[in-house]
Amino acid sequence: MSAQLEKQASYEATFAHNFRKQVFSRVPAIPARTELAWKTVLVTGANVGLGFEAVRNFLRLRPKLVIMGVRSVEKGEAAAAVLRGEFPDPRIEVWELDMESFRSVQAFTERAERELDRLHVVVLNAGLGKLKYERVEEGGCHEVSIQVNYLATVLLSFLLLPKLRPTASSSEPGRLSIVNSGACLGLSLEDPGNGRLLDSFDRPQKFDGFGQYGLSKLLVMMFVATLAQIIDPKEVIVNCTDPGATKGTSFFRSVNWIMGLGVRAFLSIIGRPTKDASRIYLHSSLVLGEESHGSWTDWIIRAWPKTMYTQQGQQLSERLWDETLEELKFAGVREKLQKAL
Ligand SMILES: NC(=O)c1ccc[n+]([C@@H]2O[C@H](COP(=O)([O-])OP(=O)(O)OC[C@H]3O[C@@H](n4cnc5c(N)ncnc54)[C@H](OP(=O)(O)O)[C@@H]3O)[C@@H](O)[C@H]2O)c1
């Protein structure tokens, strides 16, 4: 478990480690015995990039159903048509999900409640980084990367937990893997004093472009570590999965052309192709087991962001958990959590 890997945390946050891992390690193949017969898989942000390739990788394991959660059904159906051509057997469905909107997240999970017996594997991949400050127009009107990468991801996790639990006919634990990024490994949270942490992330004067993206991902790891202390891994195994720097996705769509050139040059050296990087999601959500509960993973278990081993990091993490549950109480998250225990 990452909780026991404090000694590695500083090194794993360095550029040298990540450069070596990216350039000299290969993502292992998925063991041949791995299969998904009769299982249902959900991947969010599945119309392009890592999410799309992850769906393709899951389809190779012949699941009963793959749900592609996408904010544009039109784009999602175009992507699904490509995959239906390659994999005629398994069902592929495209479901609308806009992570900028809590209402959309709730509508999505209500549909899952109505239409699915059970979810076996969930990969919450939808995410973004913004160079310019923007707020969403709903709920607490949070800065958009905090909303999409953290708050809506947490809400979706809570609301899907009951569907991930074992049933009489399907006894293995559900799998929930949330996509993270090495951009957060060296970051820490600032104590806002008497103010709320969640409000402190929304201040335009503190917004620093992709730094805010890293921060939103740090919050995700803190959430997963706390959730794992509450949820029994015999019921649902929850972890974070880090694909590492990946080339060929649309992630840097908001940068200008000069930055775009720099990013492409950088990724051409250290980025993995999406087909390899997205295989990491399968390692985290299928190959690694109970030992990965609450951990930072790729194909092995790695250390948490180093701040999470400090007393201040742990205190802020607890505060974040309480504030987050309070923020999301309109959706009955405490009750959903109780139901999943
Ligand atoms: N690329 C990397 O080097 C890298 C490294 C580490 C971690 N990651 C993480 O990997 C994940 C996938 O990134 P990617 O590189 O594949 O980027 P991408 O090609 O831009 O894909 C992002 C996906 O998220 C979806 N998305 C964005 N905002 C959304 C919203 N409000 N509601 C629903 N879906 C939304 C996008 O949908 P639209 O197409 O409709 O916008 C798209 O399907 C992200 O969580 C990212 O943080 C990426």
The ligand as an SDF file (V2000), in Angstrom:
LIG
                    3D

 48 52  0  0  0  0  0  0  0  0999 V2000
   -2.2090   13.2740  -21.3370 N   0  0  0  0  0  0  0  0  0  0  0  0
   -1.3790   13.1480  -20.3020 C   0  0  0  0  0  0  0  0  0  0  0  0
   -0.1430   13.2700  -20.4580 O   0  0  0  0  0  0  0  0  0  0  0  0
   -1.9270   12.8150  -18.9350 C   0  0  0  0  0  0  0  0  0  0  0  0
   -1.0150   12.5500  -17.9050 C   0  0  0  0  0  0  0  0  0  0  0  0
   -1.5030   12.2230  -16.6390 C   0  0  0  0  0  0  0  0  0  0  0  0
   -2.8670   12.1920  -16.4190 C   0  0  0  0  0  0  0  0  0  0  0  0
   -3.7300   12.4770  -17.4310 N   0  0  0  0  0  0  0  0  0  0  0  0
   -5.1670   12.4020  -17.1430 C   0  0  0  0  0  0  0  0  0  0  0  0
   -5.7790   11.4920  -18.0420 O   0  0  0  0  0  0  0  0  0  0  0  0
   -7.1560   11.8430  -18.2150 C   0  0  0  0  0  0  0  0  0  0  0  0
   -7.4740   11.8550  -19.7040 C   0  0  0  0  0  0  0  0  0  0  0  0
   -6.6820   12.8390  -20.3210 O   0  0  0  0  0  0  0  0  0  0  0  0
   -6.2960   12.8130  -21.8670 P   0  0  0  0  0  0  0  0  0  0  0  0
   -4.8540   13.1270  -21.9430 O   0  0  0  0  0  0  0  0  0  0  0  0
   -6.8420   11.6330  -22.5360 O   0  0  0  0  0  0  0  0  0  0  0  0
   -7.0550   14.1460  -22.3360 O   0  0  0  0  0  0  0  0  0  0  0  0
   -8.1910   14.3730  -23.4440 P   0  0  0  0  0  0  0  0  0  0  0  0
   -7.8020   13.6910  -24.7110 O   0  0  0  0  0  0  0  0  0  0  0  0
   -8.4050   15.8430  -23.4450 O   0  0  0  0  0  0  0  0  0  0  0  0
   -9.4680   13.6320  -22.8590 O   0  0  0  0  0  0  0  0  0  0  0  0
  -10.1610   14.1590  -21.7580 C   0  0  0  0  0  0  0  0  0  0  0  0
  -11.5340   13.5670  -21.7340 C   0  0  0  0  0  0  0  0  0  0  0  0
  -12.2350   14.1580  -20.6340 O   0  0  0  0  0  0  0  0  0  0  0  0
  -13.4390   14.6720  -21.1200 C   0  0  0  0  0  0  0  0  0  0  0  0
  -13.9320   15.8150  -20.3650 N   0  0  0  0  0  0  0  0  0  0  0  0
  -13.3550   17.0070  -20.1480 C   0  0  0  0  0  0  0  0  0  0  0  0
  -14.1880   17.8120  -19.4750 N   0  0  0  0  0  0  0  0  0  0  0  0
  -15.3170   17.1030  -19.2670 C   0  0  0  0  0  0  0  0  0  0  0  0
  -16.5560   17.3860  -18.6670 C   0  0  0  0  0  0  0  0  0  0  0  0
  -16.8290   18.6010  -18.1480 N   0  0  0  0  0  0  0  0  0  0  0  0
  -17.4920   16.4260  -18.6190 N   0  0  0  0  0  0  0  0  0  0  0  0
  -17.2590   15.1980  -19.1560 C   0  0  0  0  0  0  0  0  0  0  0  0
  -16.1320   14.8870  -19.7880 N   0  0  0  0  0  0  0  0  0  0  0  0
  -15.1660   15.8350  -19.8340 C   0  0  0  0  0  0  0  0  0  0  0  0
  -13.1470   15.1040  -22.5500 C   0  0  0  0  0  0  0  0  0  0  0  0
  -14.3720   15.2640  -23.2740 O   0  0  0  0  0  0  0  0  0  0  0  0
  -14.4310   16.3010  -24.5300 P   0  0  0  0  0  0  0  0  0  0  0  0
  -13.6540   15.6420  -25.6380 O   0  0  0  0  0  0  0  0  0  0  0  0
  -15.8900   16.4120  -24.8020 O   0  0  0  0  0  0  0  0  0  0  0  0
  -13.8110   17.5600  -24.0650 O   0  0  0  0  0  0  0  0  0  0  0  0
  -12.3380   13.9060  -22.9890 C   0  0  0  0  0  0  0  0  0  0  0  0
  -13.1860   12.8440  -23.3170 O   0  0  0  0  0  0  0  0  0  0  0  0
   -7.3570   13.1700  -17.5130 C   0  0  0  0  0  0  0  0  0  0  0  0
   -7.9570   12.9430  -16.2580 O   0  0  0  0  0  0  0  0  0  0  0  0
   -5.9370   13.6970  -17.3360 C   0  0  0  0  0  0  0  0  0  0  0  0
   -5.8430   14.5160  -16.2070 O   0  0  0  0  0  0  0  0  0  0  0  0
   -3.2930   12.7850  -18.6950 C   0  0  0  0  0  0  0  0  0  0  0  0
  1  2  1  0
  2  3  2  0
  2  4  1  0
  4  5  1  0
  4 48  2  0
  5  6  2  0
  6  7  1  0
  7  8  2  0
  8  9  1  0
  8 48  1  0
  9 10  1  0
  9 46  1  0
 10 11  1  0
 11 12  1  0
 11 44  1  0
 12 13  1  0
 13 14  1  0
 14 15  2  0
 14 16  1  0
 14 17  1  0
 17 18  1  0
 18 19  2  0
 18 20  1  0
 18 21  1  0
 21 22  1  0
 22 23  1  0
 23 24  1  0
 23 42  1  0
 24 25  1  0
 25 26  1  0
 25 36  1  0
 26 27  1  0
 26 35  1  0
 27 28  2  0
 28 29  1  0
 29 30  1  0
 29 35  2  0
 30 31  1  0
 30 32  2  0
 32 33  1  0
 33 34  2  0
 34 35  1  0
 36 37  1  0
 36 42  1  0
 37 38  1  0
 38 39  2  0
 38 40  1  0
 38 41  1  0
 42 43  1  0
 44 45  1  0
 44 46  1  0
 46 47  1  0
M  CHG  2   8   1  16  -1
M  END
$$$$
